[in-house]
Amino acid sequence: MGDGIGKKVLTALVTAACCYLVLPTLAVVPVSFTETDYITFPPQGFSFRWYREFLTEGPWRNSAITSLFVASISTVIATAAGTLAALGLRGLSYRWSRIIIWLFLLPIIIPSIVLAVALYSSFSKMGIVGTLFGLVVAHSILTIPFVIINVSAVMQQVDWRIVDAARSLGANPRTAFVKVTLPAIAPGVVAGAIFAFLTSFDEVVVALFVSGIDAVTLPVQMWNGIRFEVSPAVAAASSVLLLLSLVVLVLYGTIKRKAA
């Protein structure tokens, strides 16, 4: 009886905490439909004006395209590099694998501002600050750990005897990887790619240091909008980001259920 009450109380507390954290984020959705030239809650009137500005105005449209491009390329790089790194760690001894994996995880352990300053210092010497190439490299460094974590977690559940069986039946290393290993770790690869994409698309601290006039991401444009304009277009952009994240996560959940 006591355990049942305790579980109900715990569930209520967790639900209340989640609502407290999520509701301020959801508040930007109605604000994005306001007719006023400034952010106000509750919104006054109803209009798609700020969504039209987000989709048609040069700075907003270009920054969104830049974010999609950088996130897509860095996700491909991070997924490939992170998957290979996770597979390589499996071949090392426990001691060395623990040491190396902590090195790979440093980008998500070190505070973002420290990493941003370090990347800016390095990139400025190489002359790639304010370029798309610099953004892709920085975002790839940030997102590789998420791929390694997800792939490594799935690898713990893989029965590696199936790979040995494929090799013993005549499959070369490439064929064994493509037809046996990759399908076995696919859930971790997909999950890592999704987290990498969302992390890259939403990154703002590192992007503020590495981006420039010719390479402005959407989060940086939103930051500038909050600093200088406080325009409801920022709320429209936030709503689009929220919708994109939900669509990606729902798509992943659907694929995962069908695969199961």
Beta strands, then each sheet from edge to edge (+ up, - down):
end
